[in-house]
Each structure stands twice: as C-alpha cells, then as structure tokens.
C-alpha cells in the first residue's frame, strides 16, 4: 500500500509546483505592492502635485497660491521636465543623445532621496551656476566624465556628478537618461519657450489631515484650466489596482501548472484504483461499503494534496529567497521577501481543492467494483464482442459529480483571475487546448490501432504499445503537450512583438524623427537632411491641442465616466492639417473634404477615438490650442494603418484654419545607415539648430526590447514550470505503468527479443509520443499567438518556422530522453521470475 | 551467458508455455504467434503463423485480442507461439493449471500432438497425475528434490497421491 502511494507523489509534486508558483508570485507582488504603495509619496516625491504641459497662467498660479495657505501646505517646490538633446560642448567630440531633462530647485525632493555614485550626499549647490547631475547611461554613451561640459540647446552645463538612484524613479519606460539641472537654468536654455514639450509640476507637502480637503478644493477651483491635480493617495490606489491585476493574471499561469497536476492526479487515481481492485473487492467482501472505502481513499487523496501544497509553500519560500538573492537591484529597496499569509492560505486551499476535484470522478469507480471479481479471473476492462471497451452509461451520481467538478473549476479560475469573465475565458481556453490534445492522442491511438502493416517488428511493437491496456498515451500527450504549448506560445508571441516594434528593420519606414523644427528653419533643415541622406524630406506641420469640450460638455476628469478615459481625454494631441488622405488611411464614415481650404473648422478623427465621451460623426469638439478655443465639427472618421505609417495623427484638420496657429514641423526620415554616421548627422544638425530634437527609433526599439525581454523572461520562467510539471507527469505516468512494461518486456524476452530490439521499441514509442505532443502543442501555440497578436495587440502575425520546429524537436528529445531513461532498468530484469510471479 | 545470448538461445531452441498464458494483450492471436518469428527475422512468418493457427484449430480467432479469447483458446495460441520457431525443447509450466479438465485435456493432447509432429522434447510440469502418467519419463519432486524417476513402462502408480508439495515432471521424448 505504502509503496504504491509513493508513486503517486510525482503527481502531488506537480500540485506542489503549481501551489509553489502561485504562492511565490502572489507573495512577491503583494510585497512589492505593499512597499511601493507605501512609498507612493516617494514616487510622487510629494503629497500633492499639480501639473501642466503649458506655462502656468497667472490665473492658475494665483488660485494655487491662495489655496496653498501655510496652515495647509508645509512645503512646496516646482519642477520642469522636457525631452531634449545633449551633446558634448567640445566640438571635436562626437555624439549626441536624447535625454529627459529635469529642472529642480530646493527643497526638492519633498519625499525620497538621491543616491549619488560614490556615496556623496546630493546638494542643490551641485546644480548652481550651470551644474548638472546625470544618469550613468549618458556618461557611458557620450563617453563623458565628471567635470566634462555638455551643451543643451544654447546653454553649456558642467557635469558635477552622477546618480544611481533618483527620487520618484519608478523604473518605467524612458526616451533617454535623466539629467538634473537647476530649474532656473532651464528657463535660460530656451527650452521652455513656445512649443517645446515641457511638463511643469508644482509639488506640495501637505499637513496631516488636510490632504483630502486641499485636493478637493484645488480640483474644484482649477477646473477647466487644463491642469491635473494628483495626490499620492490616487497613485496609491492606481498602483494597487494595477498590482492586483498583474498578480491575478500571473497566478493564472500558476493555475495551469495546478490543473496539469490535477490531470495527473486524475489519471493516477484511475490507474491506482484499477490496481487496487483486488484490495477493494476484499474490503467489500469483509463488509466495507462503497461509501466507506471511497471516503478512505478520498482522505488519502486529500492528505496527499495537502502534503503537496505544503511542499509547494516550502518551494515558494525557497523561490523568494532566490529572488531576494538575485533580484534585489531590480526591486524596490526595503521590500520584504517573506510569504504573505493570504498567499499561503490561497495556495493551500487551491492545492487541496484541485486534488479533490480531479480525483472525484475516478474515485467513483470504487462503487462499481464487485466482490465477485475475486472469484472470476477477469482481465482488464469489460470488452464487447468486437474488441471495443464497452462504454458504461453514465449514471446520475457521475453526472452530478462531473457538473460539480466543472463548477468547482469555474470557481477556482474566477477566484484566481479576480473576475468571472476572465476566469471563464481562461478555463475555456485551457479546456479547448486540453480537448485538442486529448483528441490528438485519441486519434493517434485510433490510427496506430489500424497501423498493422508496418514492416519493422520493433516499430510495430512500439506503435502497438501506445494503445496497450492502461496506457498513459492520452495523459502524457496532454501533460507534455500543454507544457510545450505554453513555452512555444510565449516564444512565438515574443518573436512577433519584437518584429513589430523593430520598425528599424522595415526599410521603407522612417527610423528617425526630427521634432520641434521651427517654421523659419524649414529651408535649412530640408537642405541639411537632403545632404546627409540624399532624399528631400517632407516636413509636416503640427499643432498641439487638448480637448476642452465635446458637444459643449466640458471635459471634467473628476467625473467618473470621464475618469476612466482619462488617458485619452486629458492628453495633449498633436494635430496636423492637409487636404488629402495619406496612403495608409482609409475613410470609415462620413465624407472627406475636398482639396480647397475652408475657414469653417472641420476635423477627421481616427476610428479609435470614436465613442470617447460620446464622440462620433457630427460631434463638435472644442480644442484648446495654446489657450485659444476652437470648435470643429467631426465630418469624417478615418482608420490609420499604424504599421505602415510614416506618421499617424488621431486628429486631422481641414486646411484653412490652423495655418495661423503657432506650429512646429516634424520630419520623419530615414537617417544614415551606420551608427557613427547617424551620430555625426545628429551632431551636425544640433550644432546648427540646437532647438531640434531627434528621436532615434533604433534607440527606442532597443529600450523596449530590453523591457520586453525582462517580461518574457519572467513569463518563460512560469512556462518552464508548466513544462517541468509535464515532465514530472511523464515520469509518473511511466512509473505507473511500469509493471505492465516489465511484464511485456519479460514476455518478449522469453520469445527471444534482444536488448537492441527492446531499446528501439522504447525509443520509437516515446519519440512518437513526443512528436504528437510537440505538434499539437505547436499548433495550439500558433493559434494562441495568432489570436493574441491579431486581436489583442492588433499587429500582423509572423509565422516563425524555426521556433516551431525547434519546439517540436525539443519536445521529442525531452520525452524520448525522459521516457527511455526512466524505463531503461526494465530491460535488465530477468524474465522468468517476473512471469512466474504473475 | 549474457542476457542477449540467453535471448538468442530462447529464440531458437526453447519454446515456453505458461500456466497463465502470458500473451501480449495489445496484439491479436495471429500477431502473438508472429512475434517470435519476427524477432528471429523469419521471412515467411505470416504464412507460418497462419499454419500454426490452423494447427491449433483457431483460424476463426486470428484477429481476436487475448481478452476476447477463452482460457483454452489463449493457451492454444500460446502453444502455437511456442512452436513458432521449431524449438528442440518445449518447456510447459502447469499449462493446464488454469483450465477446466475438458479444456486442459484438449490443450495437453494438442501439445503432445504438435510435439510428435515437429519432433521436439516436451518438458511438462504439472500437478495432474493423469497427465503425468502419459509422459515417457516421469520425475517426482518433493520440496525441490527428485523423489522418484521412472520410465513410463516401470510406472506402478507408487507416487502416492495427495502429497501437497509434490510436483510431477513428465518428460515425453520422441
């Protein structure tokens, strides 16, 4: 008894891994959440922030001054941020780079702190008289040292230090390294003048208890002035929401492992009951009722499930220690690496529940075992006259149990996903994949049953063992296939995403964007670009506009409905005007204007804006363009093919209105090919026109790739767990049917089979299993990556044959190696002893 | 001898019949008979297998799986399989032990008949004194040691029935 349960441990190990990954993930994210949300102040570097992308209007400033009374506000400071170009002041030195410039003044930061390289304390004196403190990346890229001088716009700065950690750094996406200078110095660089994309913030430290009132009155009185008021509590809430969502989604991956373990538990219980038939029949003979025996076995399943889950918790503890050891740099300082109580409880509950759910149906078989089987020497399943196993008709109890199991699974996945909808989607996706794999396995068994005409004996023998009674073909294909599916789907998705963002690979699209070109620089810039690239560029006029009102209804971000669309309503739109559609634009609704200019304001919006606060064809949008209000009617709706766009504009005006508005030009170009030539070109441009900024797509792509790689690494790690679990189930399944294999090998040996033949049989058998699991896993992975790429990311889908072939080959190799090695010792057994023992 | 050498020996010289048949459950009757010939690499295996099946009078059951055969039928398939490679020695370990007396008789007669036709030596282990009586030489074992050794002619029924640990080895030789 005990030894047979030991074999079951493999499957409960899977439960352990599943529970472990869920507990580890949830704990880590909860810990990060607790730390980060606890430091929401430090992230905002203030209690309350008012920010604007325009210079402060006197009216706004007056309101703020009036409300920020000394009794309410304990400290305040102002910052300015802008993306701009930095180049070495020494004209003999090469290079230029886009940076995120930030102008600060004492007492910045109100919360949080700098950490300078070398351990020196930060002091605003470092920034006085043209000083700058910069991120290490800039030093590295432009080959700079402390003491070197750089130019930003027309001004020169001296680098006085570099920092390892800046206050309020969330570690998110950046266009370039951070550079700190004094706020007063930025006004002098000419960057905050008209047109640049500077963001200004006023930061407050608020007295205890005054926060909410202060925020409320600020919002109320600043309404309609196109400024945003944020308190650290808001960002705390947003962060918590995001973290919870991330936590739930990642846990679903853990749930896949658990379900896989569950499938293993289900299959093992079935085989186990089959093997325990005699014992059960004997128990029934001596008066045990089906209910008592079922209860006894259920108790064993539960204790094993609990054991597996406890093991999982221990694994999670170990995993967190590893995380603490290797990833401290990437995680917020001061974070705890303990398991959270909630996560442990969830993990244990999940493990036990999954064990019960998946063993319920197989355990019901106990009822069917009759004591009289002890008297009759029946072999295996009931077989009808034509050699097929007779299907027992499902009875009410079975159906009821089945329904309860499905309900239980729905509950589990909805619970883990934190939403019934997502839980259902997840479960159906999993069910479809599992059904596919099961169907493929079924088909395989059906096919090999007919494949009697294979010449080679070993081959035929291998094929026929795939449908030997009590075979684990379906379980192995399902477990391994699911693992292969997850890993390959992740790979395929990553490849597609990387292809998509790697615009630089698509030669016909621009790989450099020149922005902030003044209208009077048009001629000169065009000449310069033509000189460097041989192509005369098309310069596009742009105007910056915010949506002030839609159909007369003012945008009020405090309103719940509008708050949800905050990102798209509150943002600043870069708009342009032209008489025709571009080749990558198609009209979806309405009529596009003819080429003649009109003084009646008309706009064409991108499809994606439809429905935004009720926006549709015929709506009137009131824009705020540098303080001036302009109401335009939506006369058409376009679809922009973003992939094939040199530029894409959400809002397009009919010519005739915006020409007189303050505007800047942008130039999408194909820069010089080689890295040094690109750098030289940027430098030459900046020396002549210091106000222009260059976005080098290649740089941006490499930054995004880096972030994406980190994400994929984390997800692949989980995928690896799924695969590991698949392998464990494989090993366990082989162990479960070992007695059968030993028997067959013994028979074949007495009939004269040599070891070579037996080995070939093993190799072919597992090779076939791997092949089918790999192919089905690959197909499902392709389907998923296709669906996600096209319908969620909405980007074109590329088929990568290499990933798929490598995936299938790896699956075959894995299954064959694991299968053959764990069956190998079967070959060395002496045959007669085994046959006589039967 | 190595395991592979033993296998070679079993393949060409010895045929086995077991009390509990030991057919490969995933193969049909015909296929079970084919296995030893295929392992030995015989060219005319399929025809021979069919002939053997005819010899044991099971043509009609060629494509049935072991689980679809009765005990006697199973044992007849096993006998056909044991004779597949024309072994010179045939070892039968309680071949009738799991069969009722009618089927047991049939199986035994079949073995003797095949044995005679193919000229092999049949070594039969049995508890059945009636069967043992028909062997040309008889060894009685008790507790693993030879208790008596007699030619069929010298037999006087002196092996004292009812001794539980006794085994009778009938050796039928041509």
Interface residues (C-beta under 8 A of the other chain):
Chain A: X377 X379 X380 X381 X383 X385 X387 X452 X457 X461 X464 X465 X467 X468 X469 X743 X744 X746 X747 X748 X749 X750 X751 X752 X753 X754 X755 X756 X757 X828 X835 X836 X838
Chain B: X3 X4 X7 X8 X10 X11 X12 X16 X18 X20 X22 X23 X24 X25 X26 X27 X31 X35 X36 X38 X39 X40 X64 X65 X66 X67 X68 X81 X85 X93 X98
